[in-house]
Amino acid sequence: MATVAKCKFDLEICGGIYVNEPCVIDRHMYSGRTYHDNGQFIGPWIKALDQVPTPQA
């Protein structure tokens, strides 16, 4: 998961893996370090949402 460096310990103590990148994709989870990284991870996240099948009525 991507997060700010000061939260690395908190993430790792809970079993997560800290990655210092603007976009981290782990199966269905998309994360970035801060809102400054929105331009990096919002695009792939929206693309994934477009691939979700719509329920039939």
Phi and psi in degrees as GROMACS dihedral restraints (atoms count N, CA, C in turn):
[ dihedral_restraints ]
;  ai    aj    ak    al  type     phi  dphi    fc
    3     4     5     6     1   -90.3    20    10
    4     5     6     7     1   138.4    20    10
    6     7     8     9     1  -159.9    20    10
    7     8     9    10     1   174.6    20    10
    9    10    11    12     1   -71.9    20    10
   10    11    12    13     1   152.4    20    10
   12    13    14    15     1   -58.2    20    10
   13    14    15    16     1   -34.6    20    10
   15    16    17    18     1   -67.6    20    10
   16    17    18    19     1   -14.1    20    10
   18    19    20    21     1  -100.6    20    10
   19    20    21    22     1     4.6    20    10
   21    22    23    24     1   -55.5    20    10
   22    23    24    25     1   -48.8    20    10
   24    25    26    27     1   -59.0    20    10
   25    26    27    28     1   -47.0    20    10
   27    28    29    30     1   -59.0    20    10
   28    29    30    31     1   -42.6    20    10
   30    31    32    33     1   -65.8    20    10
   31    32    33    34     1   -47.2    20    10
   33    34    35    36     1   -69.6    20    10
   34    35    36    37     1   -33.6    20    10
   36    37    38    39     1   -66.8    20    10
   37    38    39    40     1   -23.8    20    10
   39    40    41    42     1   -91.8    20    10
   40    41    42    43     1     5.4    20    10
   42    43    44    45     1    97.4    20    10
   43    44    45    46     1     3.3    20    10
   45    46    47    48     1   -83.4    20    10
   46    47    48    49     1   168.8    20    10
   48    49    50    51     1  -115.6    20    10
   49    50    51    52     1   120.2    20    10
   51    52    53    54     1   -78.4    20    10
   52    53    54    55     1   131.4    20    10
   54    55    56    57     1  -131.1    20    10
   55    56    57    58     1   126.4    20    10
   57    58    59    60     1   -94.4    20    10
   58    59    60    61     1    72.1    20    10
   60    61    62    63     1  -136.7    20    10
   61    62    63    64     1   154.5    20    10
   63    64    65    66     1   -70.9    20    10
   64    65    66    67     1   -19.6    20    10
   66    67    68    69     1  -145.7    20    10
   67    68    69    70     1   124.1    20    10
   69    70    71    72     1  -126.5    20    10
   70    71    72    73     1   127.9    20    10
   72    73    74    75     1  -118.4    20    10
   73    74    75    76     1   121.0    20    10
   75    76    77    78     1  -128.2    20    10
   76    77    78    79     1    99.7    20    10
   78    79    80    81     1    53.7    20    10
   79    80    81    82     1  -105.2    20    10
   81    82    83    84     1  -102.5    20    10
   82    83    84    85     1     8.9    20    10
   84    85    86    87     1  -106.8    20    10
   85    86    87    88     1   129.8    20    10
   87    88    89    90     1  -119.6    20    10
   88    89    90    91     1   127.4    20    10
   90    91    92    93     1  -141.0    20    10
   91    92    93    94     1   155.9    20    10
   93    94    95    96     1  -136.5    20    10
   94    95    96    97     1   168.1    20    10
   96    97    98    99     1   -72.7    20    10
   97    98    99   100     1   -46.7    20    10
   99   100   101   102     1  -146.9    20    10
  100   101   102   103     1  -179.4    20    10
  102   103   104   105     1   -64.1    20    10
  103   104   105   106     1   -18.0    20    10
  105   106   107   108     1   -64.7    20    10
  106   107   108   109     1   -21.5    20    10
  108   109   110   111     1   -91.1    20    10
  109   110   111   112     1     3.3    20    10
  111   112   113   114     1   -51.3    20    10
  112   113   114   115     1   -40.4    20    10
  114   115   116   117     1   -63.2    20    10
  115   116   117   118     1   -20.6    20    10
  117   118   119   120     1   -90.3    20    10
  118   119   120   121     1   -36.6    20    10
  120   121   122   123     1  -108.4    20    10
  121   122   123   124     1   -14.3    20    10
  123   124   125   126     1   -69.0    20    10
  124   125   126   127     1   -39.7    20    10
  126   127   128   129     1   -58.5    20    10
  127   128   129   130     1   -54.4    20    10
  129   130   131   132     1   -61.0    20    10
  130   131   132   133     1   -34.6    20    10
  132   133   134   135     1   -66.5    20    10
  133   134   135   136     1   -44.2    20    10
  135   136   137   138     1   -64.7    20    10
  136   137   138   139     1   -39.8    20    10
  138   139   140   141     1   -59.9    20    10
  139   140   141   142     1   -41.1    20    10
  141   142   143   144     1   -65.5    20    10
  142   143   144   145     1   -38.9    20    10
  144   145   146   147     1   -64.1    20    10
  145   146   147   148     1   -36.4    20    10
  147   148   149   150     1   -64.5    20    10
  148   149   150   151     1   -22.9    20    10
  150   151   152   153     1   -88.8    20    10
  151   152   153   154     1    -6.4    20    10
  153   154   155   156     1   -75.4    20    10
  154   155   156   157     1   125.7    20    10
  156   157   158   159     1   -65.7    20    10
  157   158   159   160     1   141.3    20    10
  159   160   161   162     1   -83.1    20    10
  160   161   162   163     1   137.9    20    10
  162   163   164   165     1   -66.7    20    10
  163   164   165   166     1   142.3    20    10
  165   166   167   168     1   -87.2    20    10
  166   167   168   169     1   136.9    20    10
